[in-house]
Amino acid sequence: MPAPLAVAAFFTIWWISLFVVLPLAARSGPEVQEAETPAGVDRGAPISPRLARVAVWTTALAAAIFVVVDAFAYWMG
């Protein structure tokens, strides 16, 4: 796979993986106690989104999927 195509494929896979991983890290709704929610903040808003952890997990998932896609592209010619 040419380098520009590989970068584009990895970015696309990473972006889709982000939407898979993002809801798994959010803490909101019934998990949040009333005392933890500051005044004026919606209860559905995530208290600690942990974006660094989400980015690491997203990159790991995207890399694993990309290896499979790249191997498939290599074997198919």
Secondary structure, 3 states (H helix, E strand, C coil): CCHHHHHHHHHHHHHHHHHHHHHHHCCCHHHCCHHHCCCCCCCCCCCCCCHHHHHHHHHHHHHHHHHHHHHHHHHHC
